[in-house]
Amino acid sequence: MTIGQYRGIMRQAVNSGTRRNGGVPPPPYGDYHFLTKTAPAMSEDEYREAIIEQAKKDQSEGKFQTQSASYKKLMKSYVSVVSPDRRATINEGLPLIFKNMKRQPQIDLLDVWLGGDNGKSKFKYNKLGDILLYAEFHDCNGNFDTAYANGEWKSYGTEAEFSRQSEFLSIYNKAWGDAARAANSSPPETGAPAPDGGGEGSMNLFA
């Protein structure tokens, strides 16, 4: 690649808004696999009813779990209630990372105090000039929950998220199995779970 080609690409990045923070694109908050804390959309009883109704609807349409867009939307809403506030941590962390202009040939640890929970959030990062190559974001409890590398963001589930996801699956899988038996139909070929909610059909939101 010539210098002229490189400058042209960087100008395009600036115009598209991806260079606001050292070429880092915004996190994919709209993606099914990337969660950040949200307020509950309904009560716990209403969530349970919604999950059961979703399972019945999916079974009647021959769908199972992530084959249904509505399933993914409801799962994300249910689990994100207990998610860490990744949006706030990233929004506060990126400016602090780029404020430190020291070149780091190796991955270093930057400790900074953030507001909110009055906790200490840690960021591991590596930059080349003002370009961020790698970053890890840890919450105020020291839990590693988000990473940025090779131009992509990835979230890592917390114990609370996995626990709530399991609750969702238990309710959904049982309701789906009950509906299947009531309709005297067989589970789809994608590997539907056993009636107790276990089995190979369980999906990992953070896969």
ABEGO torsion letter per residue (X at the ends): XBAAAAAAAAAAAAAAGAAABGGBBBBBAABAABBBBBBBABBAAAAAAAAAAAAAAAAAAGBBEAABAAAAAAAAAAAAAABBBAAAAAAAAAAAAAABABBBABBBBBBBBBBGAGBBBBBBBBBBEABBABBBBBBAAGBBABBBBGGBBBBBBBAAAAAAAAAAAAAAAAAAAAAAAAAGBBBBAAGBBBAAGBEAABBBAAX
